[in-house]
């Protein structure tokens, strides 16, 4: 703490007025260093005569509070009195994150329902947020920084409070005050949603795959008719009256419902749509109107037909579900970590129809899942949505961390690749990929200079994308990953920033500066 205090005193910011403090933050290097300790310049905030900032010493980051008088209560940490100043060193913990939310509300996640373009920036390690923010801050978009699914939490050994805390402190470190979201991603049960909501996550992505019925999509006409008759009379009458043999014209598109397709939609979706209403009411009871509900119907093997999208949208509106975004399953393949697989022109034609349905159904955002690195279709996505969209990315930022390791710690990278190969069979059960292990070279056959190039090749890239769980379960590899990224923090931030900016730019987001 003594060295941190010397940095603060020698910089003159203790006595600076608000204008002087803002001028100081805007000038000079991002870190103010002395004797292996440093303060993140952008993080310095004054409130009530107390300076708050993120600082580092050795291999540890902390939140620091410094002032001449008594420091705010609530923060937990190590305190001392030195040179006429009180100083508190507080861990970057969920409890201290909640205290920071109270003092500086811009550090707390918020609903982004009114923001036109939102981008989910999943951060599996809790380290990539500064890179995300540096890219996002230059464009008219809003980032969703704390985005994690139960699967990712299990594989990384994290929890929702920790994910929100990591985002909170990195937002504070960067001095980013334009608002960010937090997403309990692909949640299927109210119990899991409650855990995310309790951690302060305003966005819930409801994955309907467990309550939808995919089987009727392939049933014969006779089977559909037979099962439809088992529904209650009110549901049957409603579906036949509102959809059977009806033609809808969202935008310039014509969509016709045959009677059999209307019945098929009822069998596939009605139970799931009733659950959506239950979830929406549950969230509203806890957060009022300050939430974002995304409906996910993308976890299926078959693409979402336009008439099915229209049926779902109509029934959600009937149930008064407050939908911020909806994720259909698009044609082609959105596999992890690689570009779109399929005919781009065919994708654009059907994607345009989905966009027209969304516009005609209340204007919710179209959401693109597994959206990272789909560079060939980004221009069409941006064009047809008019940038009213939500793009989910996650593993691509993890791959930028792996790229930094390939450059900075080749021996660790070689061990990671070996472990990834050994973990592939288990990981492939969780993700839809087409990785060919025979196309993954032995890293020991490559020079150090050749290793980063593996992240540009489809099969090694996808392999490393999905095997993060096996890599992080290895205690030595896990420690090596965090240590390498800590020692190469600026390189890591820059790698994430550049890669994320490529996504944003190709979508067509409006630059701010």
N, C-alpha and C positions, 0 to 999 in steps of 0.2 A: 504493500500500500504506500510505502514511503516514496518509492520511485514514481508511482502514479501521481501522488500529491505534488511532487517536484515538477512534473510535466505541467500540471494545471497551474501552479503558482508562477512558473517561469514563462508560461504563455501569456499571462496577464488576463486571462478570461474570468478570473474570480471577481474582479472589480469592473468588468465590462458591462455597459448598459445594453439593453436588448438590440439596438441597432449595431453596436460594436460587436456583439456576439454573432449576429447574423453575418456581418462582414467577415469576421474571423473564420466562420464555418465555410464560407464561399471561396476562400483563398488558401492556396498551398496544397500539400500532399494530403491524401485521404487519411493517412495515419501520422500522428505526431509521436515520434519515438525517442526513447532515451534508455540506455542500459538494459536492453532486452525487454523493455516494457513499452506500451504504446496506448494512445487514446485514438479512437475513431472520430475524426474531426466532425463528420456530418451528424454524429449522434449527440453532440453537446446541446443540451436544452436547459434553460433556466426557468425555475418556477418557485415563487415564494422565497427568493433569496438563496435557493439551493440549486447547484449544478447537478444535472443527471447526465450520465454518459456511459457508453460501453468502452471498456478498456481491456487490454490483454497483458499478461506477464507470464513468461515461460511458455507453458503449453495450456494455459487456462484463460478463458474469457470470463468477465464478470460485469455486472452493472455496478456503477459507482455513484454514490451521492456525496457531495462535498458542500459544506456551508459553514458560515461563521456561528450560526446558532443551532438550536436543536433541529435534527433532521426529521422528516416525516415518519410517522409510525406506520407499522404494518409490514414493511419490508424486513425480511429475515436475512441476517448476515453477520459478518464480523465488523465491529465498529472500533474506532479509535479517535483520539484527539491529538492532533499534531500541528505544531506551528500556529496555534490559534484557530485552527479549523477542525471541524468534525468531519469524519469520513466514514462511510459505510461501504463495505464490499459485499455485494449481494449475489448469490448464485443465480444463474439463468434458469430458474425453476418455474413450474406452473403457478405456485403461490405468488412469487414475485412478479410474474407476468400479469396476474390479475391486479396487483397493486399498481403496476405501471399503467394498465388500462384506465384506472381511476384518475391518475395524475395526468396522463396524456392520452385522451380518448382516441387519437388517431392511430394508436398502436393496437387497438382492438378490431377484430374482423367485423364487417358490417354486411347487411344485405346489399346486393348489387343488382336488384331487380330492375332498377331504372337505368342502369348503365347498358348502353347499346351493344358493346363488344366486350366480352369477358373471356379470359384465357386461363384455364386451369394449369397451374405450374406445380405439379406434384414434385415433392422433394423427399426422396426416400431416406436421405441421410440427415436432413435438417440443416444442411450447410449451404444450399445453392441459392437461397432467397436473394442475397445481394445481387447476384448475376441476373436473376429474373427481374428485379426491380430496376436495374440500370437499363435493361432493354425496354421494359414497359413504360418507364418514365418519359421516353421520347415519343410516345405514340398515344393516340386517343383511344386507349383501352383501359380496362380495369383487371388487375390480376387476382386470381383465386390462389392464394399461396399455400394455405394449409389444406391440401387435398389428399386424403388417404382412404383406402378401403380397409375393411376388416382383414382381407387377405394380405394386404401390404403391411398392416400393423403386425400381424402374426409373423410374417417372414422377416421383418426388420427388428422385431422386439421393441416396438414403440407403443404408445397409446395416444388417444385423442388429446388429453391435456398437454402431453409433451409436444405433440405436433403443433398445437396452437401456440405454446410457449416459444418454441423455436422460431416460428414465423414472427411472433411479437417482437422478440429481441432483435431479429435481423431487420425488421421494419424500422425499429428505433435506431439501430446502428447506421442505417442508410438515411435517416431523417426523412423517410417517405411519408407524406401526409395526405395523399390523394384517395385513400380508401382501398381496402383489399378484402377479399372474401375468404371463407374457410368452408370446405366441403367434406362432409361425411359421405364418401363416395361409394356407390354401388351397395347401399345398405338394403337389407331385405326384411329385417324385423324391427318392431317398435322398440324393443329392448336396446338394440344397437343404435337406433336413432336417438334414444334418450341419452346414451353415453356421449354421442357427438354434441347434442344440444347442451348438455351439462358442461361440456368443455368450452362452450361459447361459439360453436360453429353455426352460422346462420343459414348455410346451404345444406340441404339433404338431397342426395341423388337416390331416388327410389328405384331399385332394381326389381322389376316385376317378373323376372324369369321363373321364380318359384311358384307364383300364383297364376301366371298365364298357362294356357293349355295349348301346346304346339301341335298335338296330335291331330286335331280336326283339319289342319291345313292339308293333310294327305288323305283324308277320309273320302269315301265314295259319296255320291249324292244320297243314296239310300241310308247310309250310316249317319250322315249329317241330319237328314230329316228325322230319323229315329231318335237321335239324341236331343235334337232341338225340342221335340215334343215333351221331353222330360223336364224342361224348364218351366217355371211357374207361368201361369196364363198372362199375368201382367207384363212380364218381360217379353214373352212371345209376341203379344199384341203390339207393344211398343216398337220392337225391332222391325216387325213387318210393316207397321204403319209409317215409320220414319225413314226406312232404308230400302225395303224390298222394291225392286223395279223402279227406283228413283234415280234421277240424274242430277248431279251437282256440278256447279261450274265455279270453282275457286280460281280467281284470276282469269286467265285465258284458257284454263284447262277444263276438259269435260271428263267427269268420272261417273260411270254408270254402275249401279249396284244391281246385280241379279238377285233374285230371291234366295238362291242357294248361297251366294257369297255373304249376304246379310246374316243368314242363319249361321254360317261358318264363323263370322266375326263374333257373334253372340257367344258361341261355344268357346271360342278362344280367349275372349277378353273380358266378359262381363264381371266375372269374379275378381279379376285383377283390378278393374276399374272401381269396384266397390271398396276394395282395399285402399286404393289411392285416395278415395274420399275419407276413409278412416284416418289415414296417415296425415292428410292435409288438416283435418280438424284437430288432430293430436298436436301437430306442430303449432298451429295457430293458437291453441290454448296456452302454449308455453311462451311464444314469442310475439303474440299479437300479429301485426302485419309485417313485421321486420324479419322476413325469411325468404329464401329462394328454394322452391321445390322443383327439382328436375325429375321428369318421368323418363325412365330408361326402358326401352323395348328392343335394345340392340343385341342383347345376349341370346340370340337365336341363330339357328343354322341357315335359315332362309331370309332373304331380304324382306323388308316391310313393304307390302304392296300399297300403292297410293290409296286405294279404297279402304284398306285397313287403317292407315294413318288417319284418314278422314273420319272413320267410325270412332276411333279412339279419341280424337280431338272433340268430336261432337258429344260423346258421352262424358268426357271430363268436364266440358262446359255445362252440360245438363246437371252434373253433380256439384257444380260450382267449386271445382278444385282450382286453386290459384296456382297455375302452372307458369313458372318462369322460363323453363326450357324443356324441350322434348328431344330424345335421342332415338331416331329410327335406326333400323339396320339397313344400310345402303347396299346397293349392288356392288359387285367386286369384293375385294378383300382388303380389310384394314388390319393387317398384321402388325405385330409389335416391332417398333424400331426401324421399319423400312418403308419405302415409298408405296403408294397405292398400287395394288395388283388388279389389273382389269383394263377395259377399254375406257379411256378418259371421256370420249365423246358420249358413250352410252351412260356413263355416270352422270355427266352434266345434264343430259336430257331428263333423267329420272329425278336427280337432285332438284332441278328447277320446279318440278311438280310438288315435291315435298315442301319447298319454300312457299309456293302459292297456297298450299293447304294451311301452313302455319300463319301466313299473313291474313287469310280469310277466317281464321279460327281464334282471333284475339291477339295475334301478333307476338306470341311467345317466340323465344329464340330457338333456332335449330341447333342442336348440340351434336358435335362430332366426337365420338369416343375413339380411343386408340388413335388420336388425331396427330400425334407427333410424327414428323418426318414425311408427311404425305404431300410433298412439295408439288407434285405434278397436278394435283387437283385443288390446291389452295386458291389460285386465281378464280376458278369457277365458283368455289365456295364463297369467297368474298363478294363476287359479282352478283350472284343470285340471292344471297341473303341481304344484300345492301349493308353488309357488315353487322347485321343484327344476328349475332351468333355466339355460341359458347364452344370453345375448342378445348378439349381435354388433352393434356400432355402429362407425362410422368417419367417413364423410363428413359426418355431421351436426355433428361438432365443427369440422371444416374450415369448414362453412357459418356457424358462429357467429363464426369469425375473419373471414370475409367480411362478415358483418353489422357487426362492429366497424369494419371498413374503410369500409363504406358510411356509417357515422355520423361517423367521425373524419377520413376522407380521401376526400371525394367525387370528386375528380379522378382519384385512383388507381382507385377503384371503377369509374368510367366506362370507363377504359382496360381494366380487367379484363373488363368485360362485352363490350366490342368483341372482345377477344382470345378470350374464351370462345366467341362466335358463330363466329369464324373457325376455332376448334379443334374444333367440335362434331362434324363428320363423322368425324374421326379417333377421337375419344373414344367415339362411339356404337358403334364396332366392338367395344369392350371391355365395354360394359355394356348390359343389357337395359332400355331406357327407351322412353317414348312422348312425348318432348319435342316440342312444336310451336314451331318457331322463329318462326313468324309471330305467336305470342302473346307474344313477348319484345319489349318496347318499346325504342326507342332511348333510352339513358340521358340523352342530351343534350336530350331533350324533357321531361325531368323536373327538378323543382327538387331541391336538395340534400335537403330534408326528405322528399321522396317516395322517395328511393333505398332506404332500409332496407325499405320495404314490398315491394320486389321479392322479398325473401327469404321473404315469406309467400305468394307466388303460385307455383303449381305449376310452370309452364314455366321461368321464370327460375331458380327454385330448383334444379330438376333439371339445368338447363344448367350452372350454376355448380358443382354437386355433382360432375359427372363430368369436367369440363375442367380439373381442377387440374394435370394434367401439362403441358398447353400453357401454362398461366399460370406455372408454376414454371420452365419452360424459358426464358421471357423474362427475361433477366438484370435488366433495370430493374424489371420488375414484381415479380420475386422479392425484390430488395433493398427495394423499397417496402413489400411485405407485411411482411417481418420488422421493418423500421424502424417502421412504423405500429403493429404489435402490441407492440413494445418500448416505444414511447412511451405506449401505452395499455394497459399490462399489467393494471392492476386492472380496467379495463372488460372486457378479454378474459377474464380469469379468471371474472368475475361472469357474463358471457354464457354461458360453457360450463357453469358450475355450475348456473345456473337451468334451462338446457335439459336437462342430464343429470338433474337432480332430477325434472323432469317425467316423464321415462321411468321412473325408479325408482318414483316415487310411483304412477303409473297401473298399473304391474305389480302393486302391492300389497305391496311390501317392507315389512318391519316397521321402524318408526322406532326408533332407539336413544336419542335425546334429544328 
